[in-house]
Amino acid sequence: MHSLRSTENLRLLSWQRVREYAVPPPLIETATTRRLVGDWTGACAAARMDVDVDLRALRRRYGVELAATVRADLRHLAPDLLRWHMPRMMPDGLLRPSVTSALTSYALPDGRTAHLVVRTPPAWAAGPQRMSLAWWDGEARAAPHPDRRYRLDLHRHLWDVRQSAELAQRAGAGQDGAPADWAVASWATEAALLLVADGVPDDGIVVRLGGQRLVLRVDGQGSPQPPTPEDLAALIDGTRAVRSRSRARQTGHTSGADVVVLPDAATWVPPDVLLLRAGLIAPGDLHPLVAAALAPDSAQPRRLAPPPGTRQVECRGAVHRLAVVAGVLTALDHSADEIRHEELLAQLGGTPLPCLHVIDQLHRAPTALADVRARLDHGDVESALSVVESLLGPEAVLRAGDLQDELAAAAAGRVAYGVHRAGLLPAMLHPDPEPYPGRALATDIAFRASLIASRTPRRQRDRRTRRLLAAAH
């Protein structure tokens, strides 16, 4: 049990960092402002979500009534809240790649069912951590089928502002002796909702718990039964795995005739509940809608740390100052001639002034590099550049080093995502791509596909983003 608790603590520490960087306050504020004025497409753009839904096409094909229903759902979609609750991979907390999650379902006139879905790109194009909103009706064979395991149509409180307050009631709770992040107490209730949507299976409802499976039995009246203490004890101790006898695949991509899988959103206690309980996060650090549901009396908005001001450096027996002047980090207590003279000596192999050495280190590998890297990993380019500009000044030219490498890798990731959005495959640009190539393939794609990237929907970029892309070359 000690090792189990240690694992849970490590997961909570990882989630604490995810909540700090994955969905920054400026993103939430901008997306919320646009949503409140009815600009749902602008809200999606602010939340770094591409929109592939054409309401006019839906109206022409399926009628005014269905199109109006879809429009109403989109106007109440909080893409920032959806990003907050999207499936992630630990310990880095990045969005789970190649996932298609159904947000809601619609009955079509011909008897079929369509879904509004959110998709994440494959791993090789996941660098910018963007998502896309799309329509799925089963006709496009190349379009991925909505994943049963990561479906959100039964958990609208995770994206729909009209139901976001339900989070507190549906958050679930652990059971004595069970891991804290297992929502054991709500499994039977959530399984009943699942059966209403999918029908009663012959083999019970499968609950995925890491590498093990627990089957919730269904009685003669069609009601799911809570797990027995013996089943939970067996899973916790690892002495045996309670697995389904079904021959169907249990990957979440099952058909209606196969085993029914309890969605992840119903399987686990939300990490925000556990973080609050452990005191690792304050209500004000949560998404405002999450804080309003879980801690309505103490929610405070998150605040960004103020940018650093004048820095002090010990230089040749005196305390000197560094500050941003005319857009560039400058040593205030040295004349321009002295700085040029010392820079020349340093280029010839001499020992640089302490002030110039600190400036050089801030350009190459600043102490804030971990903060910049975390923001870039979660696709928050704007905040990462703000940190760099507060350190070095908006007009600074980066020098070779770890900081420049991180910005170049982020730029390569953006290009790779543009290639993905253009409908191209990495094999077209790389002879033998690995299954999860990471930054190496993304960087290769960046240099091989600059012309393609210039034609992608991201070609209109602001001044700071253009500077970021230039760093890749």
C-alpha positions as CSV (number, residue, x, y, z in Angstrom):
1,M,0.0,0.0,0.0
2,H,2.9,2.3,0.6
3,S,4.1,2.1,-3.0
4,L,0.6,2.7,-4.2
5,R,0.3,5.9,-2.2
6,S,3.7,7.0,-3.4
7,T,2.5,6.5,-7.0
8,E,-0.7,8.5,-6.3
9,N,1.4,11.3,-4.8
10,L,3.6,11.5,-7.9
11,R,0.5,11.6,-10.1
12,L,-0.9,14.5,-8.0
13,L,2.4,16.4,-8.3
14,S,2.3,15.9,-12.0
15,W,-1.3,17.2,-12.2
16,Q,-0.3,20.2,-10.1
17,R,2.2,21.2,-12.8
18,V,-0.3,20.5,-15.5
19,R,-2.9,22.8,-13.9
20,E,-0.2,25.5,-13.8
21,Y,0.7,25.4,-17.4
22,A,-1.7,23.5,-19.6
23,V,-4.6,26.1,-19.7
24,P,-3.2,29.5,-18.8
25,P,-5.4,32.3,-17.4
26,P,-5.1,34.5,-20.5
27,L,-6.5,31.7,-22.7
28,I,-9.4,31.2,-20.3
29,E,-10.1,34.9,-20.1
30,T,-10.1,35.5,-23.9
31,A,-12.1,32.4,-24.7
32,T,-14.7,33.3,-22.0
33,T,-15.0,36.9,-23.2
34,R,-15.6,35.8,-26.8
35,R,-18.1,33.1,-25.7
36,L,-20.1,35.5,-23.6
37,V,-20.7,37.8,-26.6
38,G,-21.8,34.8,-28.8
39,D,-18.6,34.4,-30.8
40,W,-18.2,30.7,-30.4
41,T,-15.7,30.4,-33.3
42,G,-13.6,33.2,-31.6
43,A,-13.7,31.3,-28.3
44,C,-12.4,28.2,-30.1
45,A,-9.6,30.1,-31.7
46,A,-8.6,31.6,-28.3
47,A,-8.6,28.1,-26.8
48,R,-6.3,26.8,-29.7
49,M,-9.0,24.7,-31.3
50,D,-9.5,24.6,-35.1
51,V,-13.1,24.5,-36.2
52,D,-14.1,22.1,-39.0
53,V,-17.9,22.3,-38.5
54,D,-19.9,24.0,-41.3
55,L,-23.3,25.0,-40.0
56,R,-24.6,26.0,-43.4
57,A,-23.7,22.6,-44.8
58,L,-25.5,20.9,-41.9
59,R,-28.6,23.1,-42.5
60,R,-28.7,22.3,-46.2
61,R,-28.3,18.6,-45.6
62,Y,-30.2,17.9,-42.4
63,G,-32.6,20.7,-42.0
64,V,-33.0,23.9,-40.0
65,E,-34.0,22.2,-36.8
66,L,-30.9,20.0,-36.4
67,A,-28.6,22.9,-37.5
68,A,-30.2,25.1,-34.8
69,T,-29.6,22.5,-32.1
70,V,-26.0,22.2,-33.1
71,R,-25.6,25.9,-33.1
72,A,-27.1,26.1,-29.6
73,D,-24.6,23.5,-28.4
74,L,-21.7,25.4,-30.0
75,R,-22.8,28.7,-28.4
76,H,-22.6,27.0,-24.9
77,L,-19.4,25.2,-25.6
78,A,-16.6,26.4,-23.4
79,P,-13.5,25.3,-25.3
80,D,-11.2,26.4,-22.5
81,L,-13.1,24.2,-20.1
82,L,-13.0,21.3,-22.6
83,R,-9.2,21.7,-22.9
84,W,-9.0,21.7,-19.1
85,H,-10.8,18.3,-18.9
86,M,-9.4,16.6,-22.1
87,P,-7.6,13.2,-21.6
88,R,-3.9,13.6,-20.9
89,M,-0.9,11.4,-20.6
90,M,1.2,11.4,-17.4
91,P,3.7,12.4,-16.2
92,D,4.0,15.3,-18.7
93,G,0.3,15.9,-18.9
94,L,0.2,16.5,-22.6
95,L,-3.0,15.9,-24.6
96,R,-3.5,12.3,-25.5
97,P,-2.7,12.1,-29.2
98,S,-5.0,10.6,-31.9
99,V,-8.2,10.7,-29.8
100,T,-11.6,11.4,-31.1
101,S,-14.1,12.3,-28.3
102,A,-17.8,12.6,-28.9
103,L,-19.2,15.7,-27.2
104,T,-22.8,15.1,-28.0
105,S,-25.1,13.0,-30.3
106,Y,-27.8,13.8,-32.8
107,A,-30.4,11.6,-34.3
108,L,-30.4,12.1,-38.1
109,P,-33.6,11.9,-40.3
110,D,-32.4,8.6,-41.8
111,G,-32.1,7.0,-38.4
112,R,-28.4,7.2,-38.1
113,T,-26.6,9.0,-35.2
114,A,-24.1,11.8,-35.7
115,H,-21.7,13.3,-33.2
116,L,-20.0,16.6,-32.6
117,V,-16.5,15.5,-31.9
118,V,-13.2,17.0,-30.7
119,R,-10.0,15.5,-32.1
120,T,-6.3,15.6,-31.1
121,P,-3.6,15.2,-33.8
122,P,-1.3,12.2,-34.0
123,A,1.9,12.2,-31.9
124,W,4.2,13.5,-34.7
125,A,2.0,16.6,-35.1
126,A,1.0,17.2,-31.5
127,G,3.7,19.8,-30.7
128,P,1.4,22.9,-30.6
129,Q,-1.1,20.9,-28.4
130,R,-4.0,22.1,-30.6
131,M,-7.4,20.4,-31.0
132,S,-10.0,20.4,-33.7
133,L,-13.8,20.5,-33.6
134,A,-15.5,18.4,-36.2
135,W,-18.8,16.7,-37.3
136,W,-18.9,12.9,-37.5
137,D,-21.7,11.0,-39.2
138,G,-19.9,7.9,-40.2
139,E,-19.8,8.6,-43.9
140,A,-16.2,9.6,-44.2
141,R,-14.3,6.3,-44.0
142,A,-11.0,8.0,-43.2
143,A,-12.5,9.9,-40.3
144,P,-11.6,8.2,-36.9
145,H,-14.5,6.6,-35.1
146,P,-15.4,8.3,-31.8
147,D,-13.6,6.6,-28.9
148,R,-15.9,4.8,-26.4
149,R,-13.3,5.1,-23.6
150,Y,-12.9,8.9,-24.0
151,R,-16.4,9.9,-24.9
152,L,-17.8,13.0,-23.3
153,D,-21.4,13.0,-24.6
154,L,-22.5,11.5,-21.2
155,H,-20.4,14.1,-19.3
156,R,-21.5,17.4,-20.8
157,H,-20.6,19.2,-17.6
158,L,-17.0,18.9,-18.7
159,W,-17.6,21.3,-21.7
160,D,-21.1,22.7,-21.6
161,V,-21.5,25.8,-19.5
162,R,-25.2,25.0,-18.9
163,Q,-24.2,21.9,-16.9
164,S,-20.7,22.8,-15.6
165,A,-22.1,23.0,-12.0
166,E,-22.8,19.3,-12.1
167,L,-19.1,18.6,-11.6
168,A,-19.4,18.5,-7.8
169,Q,-22.2,15.9,-7.9
170,R,-20.6,13.7,-10.5
171,A,-17.0,13.9,-9.3
172,G,-17.3,10.6,-7.6
173,A,-15.5,9.5,-4.5
174,G,-13.2,6.7,-3.5
175,Q,-14.1,3.7,-1.2
176,D,-12.4,2.7,2.0
177,G,-9.3,0.8,1.0
178,A,-9.5,1.7,-2.6
179,P,-7.1,4.2,-4.3
180,A,-8.2,7.7,-3.9
181,D,-8.5,8.4,-7.6
182,W,-11.0,5.5,-8.3
183,A,-14.5,6.9,-8.5
184,V,-15.9,3.6,-7.0
185,A,-18.9,5.1,-5.4
186,S,-20.3,6.4,-8.7
187,W,-19.5,3.5,-11.0
188,A,-22.9,1.9,-10.7
189,T,-24.7,5.2,-11.2
190,E,-22.6,6.2,-14.2
191,A,-22.9,2.7,-15.7
192,A,-26.7,3.1,-15.5
193,L,-26.5,6.3,-17.6
194,L,-24.3,4.4,-20.0
195,L,-26.8,1.6,-20.4
196,V,-29.5,4.0,-21.3
197,A,-27.4,5.3,-24.1
198,D,-25.9,2.0,-25.4
199,G,-28.3,-0.8,-24.2
200,V,-27.7,-3.6,-21.8
201,P,-24.7,-5.8,-22.7
202,D,-24.5,-9.6,-22.2
203,D,-21.1,-9.4,-20.5
204,G,-21.4,-6.5,-18.1
205,I,-19.7,-3.1,-18.2
206,V,-15.9,-3.1,-18.3
207,V,-14.1,-0.6,-16.1
208,R,-10.5,0.0,-17.3
209,L,-8.1,0.5,-14.5
210,G,-4.7,0.8,-16.0
211,G,-3.7,-2.6,-17.3
212,Q,-6.5,-4.4,-15.5
213,R,-10.3,-4.8,-16.2
214,L,-13.1,-4.9,-13.7
215,V,-16.5,-6.1,-14.9
216,L,-19.6,-4.5,-13.3
217,R,-22.4,-7.1,-13.4
218,V,-25.9,-6.3,-14.5
219,D,-28.9,-7.8,-12.6
220,G,-32.0,-9.2,-14.2
221,Q,-33.7,-5.8,-14.1
222,G,-30.9,-4.3,-16.1
223,S,-29.3,-2.4,-13.2
224,P,-25.5,-2.3,-12.8
225,Q,-24.2,-3.6,-9.5
226,P,-21.4,-2.0,-7.6
227,P,-18.1,-3.9,-7.4
228,T,-17.7,-6.4,-4.5
229,P,-15.1,-5.8,-1.9
230,E,-13.4,-9.0,-3.0
231,D,-13.1,-7.7,-6.5
232,L,-11.6,-4.4,-5.4
233,A,-9.2,-6.1,-3.0
234,A,-8.0,-8.4,-5.8
235,L,-7.3,-5.4,-8.1
236,I,-5.6,-3.4,-5.4
237,D,-3.3,-6.2,-4.2
238,G,-2.5,-7.2,-7.7
239,T,-3.2,-10.9,-6.9
240,R,-5.5,-11.4,-9.8
241,A,-7.2,-9.4,-12.5
242,V,-10.9,-9.5,-12.9
243,R,-11.3,-9.5,-16.7
244,S,-14.3,-9.7,-19.0
245,R,-14.9,-13.0,-20.7
246,S,-15.9,-11.2,-23.9
247,R,-13.8,-11.9,-27.0
248,A,-14.5,-8.4,-28.2
249,R,-11.7,-5.9,-28.2
250,Q,-11.6,-3.7,-25.1
251,T,-9.7,-0.7,-26.5
252,G,-12.7,1.6,-26.4
253,H,-13.3,1.3,-30.2
254,T,-16.0,-1.4,-29.8
255,S,-19.2,-1.6,-31.7
256,G,-22.7,-1.7,-30.2
257,A,-22.7,-5.5,-30.1
258,D,-19.5,-5.7,-28.2
259,V,-18.7,-5.1,-24.5
260,V,-19.7,-1.7,-23.1
261,V,-16.8,0.3,-21.6
262,L,-17.3,2.8,-18.8
263,P,-15.8,6.1,-20.0
264,D,-12.6,7.4,-18.3
265,A,-14.5,10.5,-17.2
266,A,-16.7,8.2,-15.0
267,T,-13.9,5.9,-13.9
268,W,-11.6,8.3,-12.2
269,V,-12.1,11.0,-9.6
270,P,-11.2,14.3,-11.3
271,P,-7.7,15.4,-10.4
272,D,-8.9,18.8,-9.3
273,V,-10.9,17.2,-6.4
274,L,-7.8,15.3,-5.3
275,L,-5.5,18.4,-5.6
276,L,-7.9,20.4,-3.5
277,R,-8.2,17.6,-0.9
278,A,-4.4,17.3,-0.7
279,G,-3.9,21.1,-0.4
280,L,-1.7,21.1,-3.5
281,I,-3.8,23.7,-5.3
282,A,-6.0,26.7,-4.3
283,P,-9.5,27.2,-5.7
284,G,-8.2,30.4,-7.4
285,D,-5.7,28.2,-9.4
286,L,-8.6,26.2,-11.0
287,H,-10.6,27.0,-14.1
288,P,-13.3,29.5,-12.9
289,L,-16.1,27.1,-13.8
290,V,-14.4,24.3,-12.0
291,A,-13.8,26.4,-9.0
292,A,-17.4,27.6,-9.0
293,A,-18.5,23.9,-8.9
294,L,-16.0,22.5,-6.4
295,A,-15.3,25.5,-4.1
296,P,-18.1,28.1,-4.8
297,D,-17.4,30.2,-1.6
298,S,-13.6,30.6,-2.0
299,A,-12.9,30.8,-5.8
300,Q,-10.5,33.5,-6.7
301,P,-9.1,34.3,-10.2
302,R,-5.6,33.1,-11.0
303,R,-3.1,35.9,-11.3
304,L,0.1,36.0,-13.4
305,A,3.4,36.6,-11.7
306,P,4.7,40.1,-12.3
307,P,7.6,40.4,-14.8
308,P,11.1,40.7,-13.3
309,G,12.3,44.2,-12.9
310,T,15.9,45.4,-12.5
311,R,18.4,42.6,-11.7
312,Q,21.5,43.0,-9.6
313,V,24.8,41.4,-10.4
314,E,28.1,41.4,-8.4
315,C,30.6,42.8,-10.9
316,R,34.3,43.5,-10.1
317,G,33.6,44.3,-6.4
318,A,30.5,46.4,-7.0
319,V,26.7,45.7,-7.4
320,H,25.6,46.5,-10.9
321,R,22.2,46.6,-12.5
322,L,20.7,44.8,-15.5
323,A,17.4,46.0,-17.1
324,V,15.6,46.1,-20.4
325,V,16.4,49.4,-22.2
326,A,15.1,50.1,-25.7
327,G,13.8,46.5,-25.9
328,V,17.1,44.8,-25.1
329,L,18.6,43.6,-21.7
330,T,21.4,46.0,-21.0
331,A,24.1,46.4,-18.3
332,L,23.2,49.9,-16.9
333,D,26.5,50.5,-15.1
334,H,28.8,50.1,-18.0
335,S,29.2,52.6,-20.9
336,A,28.5,51.5,-24.5
337,D,32.2,51.8,-25.3
338,E,33.2,49.6,-22.4
339,I,30.6,47.0,-23.3
340,R,31.9,46.8,-26.9
341,H,35.5,46.6,-25.7
342,E,34.6,43.7,-23.3
343,E,32.5,41.9,-25.9
344,L,35.5,42.0,-28.3
345,L,37.8,40.6,-25.6
346,A,35.4,37.8,-24.8
347,Q,35.2,36.9,-28.5
348,L,39.0,36.6,-28.5
349,G,39.0,34.2,-25.5
350,G,39.2,36.6,-22.6
351,T,37.1,36.5,-19.4
352,P,33.9,38.5,-19.9
353,L,32.6,41.0,-17.5
354,P,30.3,39.4,-14.9
355,C,27.4,41.6,-16.1
356,L,28.0,40.4,-19.7
357,H,28.4,36.8,-18.6
358,V,25.0,36.9,-16.9
359,I,23.4,38.4,-20.0
360,D,24.9,35.7,-22.1
361,Q,23.6,33.0,-19.8
362,L,20.2,34.5,-19.9
363,H,20.2,34.3,-23.7
364,R,21.5,30.7,-23.8
365,A,20.1,28.9,-20.8
366,P,18.2,31.1,-18.3
367,T,17.1,30.0,-14.9
368,A,13.5,30.4,-16.3
369,L,14.2,27.9,-19.0
370,A,12.1,25.2,-17.3
371,D,9.2,27.6,-17.1
372,V,9.6,28.5,-20.8
373,R,9.9,24.8,-21.8
374,A,6.7,23.9,-19.8
375,R,4.7,26.6,-21.5
376,L,6.0,25.5,-25.0
377,D,5.3,21.9,-24.3
378,H,1.6,22.7,-23.6
379,G,1.4,24.9,-26.8
380,D,1.3,28.2,-24.9
381,V,3.7,30.1,-27.2
382,E,2.3,33.5,-26.3
383,S,3.1,33.1,-22.6
384,A,6.5,31.5,-23.3
385,L,7.5,34.5,-25.5
386,S,6.2,36.9,-22.9
387,V,8.6,35.2,-20.4
388,V,11.5,35.4,-22.8
389,E,10.7,39.1,-23.6
390,S,10.5,40.0,-19.9
391,L,13.9,38.4,-19.4
392,L,15.7,39.7,-22.5
393,G,13.6,42.4,-24.0
394,P,11.3,42.2,-27.0
395,E,14.0,43.3,-29.4
396,A,16.7,40.8,-28.2
397,V,18.3,38.5,-30.7
398,L,18.7,35.0,-29.2
399,R,22.2,33.4,-29.1
400,A,22.9,29.7,-29.7
401,G,22.0,27.6,-26.7
402,D,19.2,25.7,-25.0
403,L,16.7,28.5,-25.1
404,Q,17.0,28.9,-28.9
405,D,16.8,25.1,-29.3
406,E,13.5,25.1,-27.4
407,L,12.0,27.8,-29.5
408,A,13.2,26.2,-32.7
409,A,11.7,22.9,-31.6
410,A,8.4,24.6,-30.9
411,A,8.5,26.3,-34.3
412,A,9.1,22.9,-35.9
413,G,6.2,21.4,-34.1
414,R,3.9,24.2,-35.4
415,V,5.0,23.4,-38.9
416,A,4.4,19.7,-38.4
417,Y,0.9,20.4,-37.2
418,G,0.3,22.6,-40.3
419,V,1.4,19.6,-42.4
420,H,-1.1,17.4,-40.6
421,R,-3.9,20.0,-41.1
422,A,-3.0,20.1,-44.8
423,G,-3.9,16.4,-45.0
424,L,-0.3,15.2,-45.6
425,L,1.4,12.3,-43.9
426,P,4.9,12.3,-42.3
427,A,5.9,9.6,-44.7
428,M,5.6,12.1,-47.6
429,L,8.3,14.2,-45.9
430,H,10.4,11.6,-44.0
431,P,11.5,8.2,-45.5
432,D,11.0,6.1,-42.4
433,P,9.1,7.8,-39.5
434,E,9.2,6.2,-36.1
435,P,5.9,5.4,-34.3
436,Y,6.5,8.2,-31.8
437,P,9.4,10.2,-33.2
438,G,9.0,13.3,-31.0
439,R,10.9,16.5,-31.9
440,A,13.4,14.9,-34.3
441,L,10.8,14.1,-36.9
442,A,9.0,17.4,-36.2
443,T,12.2,19.3,-36.8
444,D,12.9,17.3,-40.0
445,I,9.4,18.1,-41.3
446,A,9.9,21.8,-40.5
447,F,12.9,22.1,-42.8
448,R,11.4,19.8,-45.5
449,A,8.0,21.5,-45.6
450,S,8.5,25.2,-45.3
451,L,6.7,25.8,-48.6
452,I,3.7,23.7,-47.5
453,A,3.6,25.4,-44.2
454,S,3.3,28.8,-45.9
455,R,0.0,27.7,-47.4
456,T,-1.6,26.3,-44.3
457,P,-4.4,28.1,-42.4
458,R,-1.7,29.4,-39.9
459,R,0.1,31.5,-42.5
460,Q,-1.3,34.7,-41.1
461,R,0.9,35.1,-38.0
462,D,1.7,38.1,-35.8
463,R,5.1,39.6,-35.3
464,R,6.1,37.5,-32.3
465,T,5.1,34.2,-33.9
466,R,7.0,35.1,-37.1
467,R,10.1,35.6,-34.9
468,L,9.5,32.2,-33.3
469,L,9.4,30.5,-36.7
470,A,12.5,32.3,-37.8
471,A,14.3,30.8,-34.9
472,A,13.9,27.3,-36.5
473,H,16.1,28.4,-39.4
